Amino acid sequence: MSYKDSPTMTDLTSTRKPLSVVAKLCYGIGGVGVEIMWTVLGAYTSSFLVQVAEMPPLFATSIIFGSRAVDVFCNFILGPLIDRTNTRWGIRKAKPWIVVTQLIITVTNALIWYVPDVGTGGKLAWYILLYTLLKLAMTGFHISSRTYVMFLSEDISDKDSAVLYRSVLTVGGLVGGMAMHGQILASYRRSGYDVCHSNATYGANNTNSSVDGVSMVMMKNGYLISSATVCIMILAGVLAIIFGTAERKDISSSSGGERAGQSLLMIKTLKTVLTFRPNVYFLLGFLCIQTTMAIGHGTLALYLQYSLDLEDQIENVILALMASSVLTIPLIALIVSKFGKKTTYICCQLAGIPMFIGFQFVPSGRLAIYAIIIALGIPLGAQYFMPWVLISDIIEDCYLQTKERLDTTFMAVLLSVGSLGITIGLIMATIGLEIGGYKLGSCIQPDDVGSAMRILLALYTAIFTFMGVVFLWRYPITEERQKQITEAIRKRKLANAFQQSASRQHESLSTDTIEEALQKGSNKNVPSSAI
């Protein structure tokens, strides 16, 4: 092979086209429907179970805890299963799981908002079964879809860009989805049917305040209609993933290491992931901040209703929060380019602490809550975007140090920690109702219910956020280290491209040599009379 035929640096860097805008859009759209469903579930689970399904608060806590406890452990089981997936059609790892789990989520979501007429015990079994199945499907979807971005491209800037597309589309979809859900519920809101017939004051022995049967049917219909709309959005996401994205087999095939001795390998892999220093501090910070967000999701609607007496503003407040979040994500991405990922994440969360404390001082019936809600779009937007950018750096840093690609395991552990945080937050919300003395089937609740929601939303969110910031401050991947990781990835990409190019040219030369030898052999066997 002559020098002029050898691969140049320009050739090597152009061996793979950058990830297309269409692929990024389809990757983002693929998760919108599921995230809308998940956010609606998180924001309305406590309200739905205790108000519509009429489950005692401690029963609601059992449902949430039981389903999410299963989820925490199943992350570690489903991760290796996804790593070993290789279909008969040649589609590897993540894509089949994304499609199948979304189909399961669609069916489960349609059933989970239905209230069966089977008594409290039967409803408890019904919701535990459905919530557990939904959590298993969500676990498979989150691991596979979050890992999928690692298999779309080997360029870290492409991955960050795809994550940004997904974050913006997801939160933008959440704005539209929550608006849709809110408007549907508002049209069926019980206050429009004069369901509360009570005395002027609430007493411990007063049982005159109750929810009218006609109103309850209307509320149930509202949840079912909203559920059907979300199911259509999830199916649209399935089509976007199937036809708009392609998994890079050369990347996915290298993830997960050797297949022999799977049990020992899984233990060794988990030890590597859980003891990798950057990941330890990141997970601790992520756990605390995720708990904060879960407390907010689980208590905001109850806080508005029982602390501020703004039941008619619940959907509008949640919509304002989602809209603020989607508008801040591009701004956060710009700040990241100027000041770095770690600094941006910490500052965004610090900005939320005064806002959380402000929940304690909002007077009842005042619309000043909107100022706090809009400002909270900053930490919420950062939580939708930043963790998935930081985990890419952690995965690549671990690969550079250990020479093992552990993408799926890193994502599984991160999602387990996130699920643990959500579990803690939602359980705290339902326990707060029990401590406050929530009365089933009553329109008017004791003042202690509103006080409990204030304390949860103001004090505990500020404490968990501060703890998260402390751990993130110890996170060791600085901007300087991130640049080193990027440069190492660039060199690895060039080396792989050179190796592939050299291998192709070697195969070409070998083929030419064989054909030349065969031609010579053929010429020797030709009779002299034929010449």
Rosetta blueprint (number, residue, H / E / L):
1 M L
2 S L
3 Y H
4 K H
5 D H
6 S L
7 P L
8 T L
9 M H
10 T H
11 D H
12 L H
13 T H
14 S L
15 T L
16 R L
17 K L
18 P L
19 L L
20 S L
21 V H
22 V H
23 A H
24 K H
25 L H
26 C H
27 Y H
28 G H
29 I H
30 G L
31 G L
32 V H
33 G H
34 V H
35 E H
36 I H
37 M H
38 W H
39 T H
40 V H
41 L H
42 G H
43 A H
44 Y H
45 T H
46 S H
47 S H
48 F H
49 L H
50 V H
51 Q H
52 V H
53 A L
54 E L
55 M L
56 P L
57 P H
58 L H
59 F H
60 A H
61 T H
62 S H
63 I H
64 I H
65 F H
66 G H
67 S H
68 R H
69 A H
70 V H
71 D H
72 V H
73 F H
74 C H
75 N H
76 F H
77 I H
78 L H
79 G H
80 P H
81 L H
82 I H
83 D H
84 R H
85 T L
86 N E
87 T L
88 R L
89 W L
90 G L
91 I L
92 R E
93 K L
94 A H
95 K H
96 P H
97 W H
98 I H
99 V H
100 V H
101 T H
102 Q H
103 L H
104 I H
105 I H
106 T H
107 V H
108 T H
109 N H
110 A H
111 L H
112 I H
113 W L
114 Y L
115 V L
116 P L
117 D L
118 V L
119 G H
120 T H
121 G H
122 G H
123 K H
124 L H
125 A H
126 W H
127 Y H
128 I H
129 L H
130 L H
131 Y H
132 T H
133 L H
134 L H
135 K H
136 L H
137 A H
138 M H
139 T H
140 G H
141 F H
142 H H
143 I H
144 S H
145 S H
146 R H
147 T H
148 Y H
149 V H
150 M H
151 F H
152 L L
153 S L
154 E L
155 D L
156 I H
157 S H
158 D H
159 K H
160 D H
161 S H
162 A H
163 V H
164 L H
165 Y H
166 R H
167 S H
168 V H
169 L H
170 T H
171 V H
172 G H
173 G H
174 L H
175 V H
176 G H
177 G H
178 M H
179 A H
180 M H
181 H H
182 G H
183 Q H
184 I H
185 L H
186 A H
187 S H
188 Y L
189 R L
190 R H
191 S H
192 G H
193 Y H
194 D L
195 V L
196 C L
197 H L
198 S L
199 N L
200 A L
201 T L
202 Y L
203 G L
204 A L
205 N L
206 N L
207 T L
208 N L
209 S L
210 S L
211 V L
212 D L
213 G H
214 V H
215 S H
216 M H
217 V H
218 M H
219 M H
220 K H
221 N H
222 G H
223 Y H
224 L H
225 I H
226 S H
227 S H
228 A H
229 T H
230 V H
231 C H
232 I H
233 M H
234 I H
235 L H
236 A H
237 G H
238 V H
239 L H
240 A H
241 I H
242 I H
243 F H
244 G H
245 T L
246 A L
247 E L
248 R L
249 K H
250 D H
251 I H
252 S H
253 S L
254 S L
255 S E
256 G L
257 G L
258 E L
259 R L
260 A L
261 G L
262 Q H
263 S H
264 L H
265 L H
266 M H
267 I H
268 K H
269 T H
270 L H
271 K H
272 T H
273 V H
274 L H
275 T H
276 F L
277 R H
278 P H
279 N H
280 V H
281 Y H
282 F H
283 L H
284 L H
285 G H
286 F H
287 L H
288 C H
289 I H
290 Q H
291 T H
292 T H
293 M H
294 A H
295 I H
296 G H
297 H H
298 G H
299 T H
300 L H
301 A H
302 L H
303 Y H
304 L H
305 Q H
306 Y H
307 S L
308 L L
309 D L
310 L L
311 E H
312 D H
313 Q H
314 I H
315 E H
316 N H
317 V H
318 I H
319 L H
320 A H
321 L H
322 M H
323 A H
324 S H
325 S H
326 V H
327 L H
328 T H
329 I H
330 P H
331 L H
332 I H
333 A H
334 L H
335 I H
336 V H
337 S H
338 K H
339 F H
340 G L
341 K H
342 K H
343 T H
344 T H
345 Y H
346 I H
347 C H
348 C H
349 Q H
350 L H
351 A H
352 G H
353 I H
354 P H
355 M H
356 F H
357 I H
358 G H
359 F H
360 Q H
361 F H
362 V L
363 P L
364 S L
365 G L
366 R L
367 L L
368 A L
369 I H
370 Y H
371 A H
372 I H
373 I H
374 I H
375 A H
376 L L
377 G H
378 I H
379 P H
380 L H
381 G H
382 A H
383 Q H
384 Y H
385 F H
386 M H
387 P H
388 W H
389 V H
390 L H
391 I H
392 S H
393 D H
394 I H
395 I H
396 E H
397 D H
398 C H
399 Y H
400 L H
401 Q H
402 T H
403 K L
404 E L
405 R E
406 L L
407 D H
408 T H
409 T H
410 F H
411 M H
412 A H
413 V H
414 L H
415 L H
416 S H
417 V H
418 G H
419 S H
420 L H
421 G H
422 I H
423 T H
424 I H
425 G H
426 L H
427 I H
428 M H
429 A H
430 T H
431 I H
432 G H
433 L H
434 E H
435 I H
436 G H
437 G L
438 Y L
439 K L
440 L L
441 G L
442 S L
443 C L
444 I L
445 Q L
446 P L
447 D H
448 D H
449 V H
450 G H
451 S H
452 A H
453 M H
454 R H
455 I H
456 L H
457 L H
458 A H
459 L H
460 Y H
461 T H
462 A H
463 I H
464 F H
465 T H
466 F H
467 M H
468 G H
469 V H
470 V H
471 F H
472 L H
473 W H
474 R L
475 Y L
476 P L
477 I L
478 T L
479 E H
480 E H
481 R H
482 Q H
483 K H
484 Q H
485 I H
486 T H
487 E H
488 A H
489 I H
490 R H
491 K H
492 R H
493 K H
494 L H
495 A H
496 N H
497 A H
498 F H
499 Q H
500 Q H
501 S H
502 A H
503 S H
504 R H
505 Q H
506 H H
507 E H
508 S H
509 L H
510 S H
511 T H
512 D H
513 T H
514 I H
515 E H
516 E H
517 A H
518 L H
519 Q H
520 K H
521 G H
522 S H
523 N H
524 K H
525 N L
526 V L
527 P L
528 S H
529 S H
530 A H
531 I L
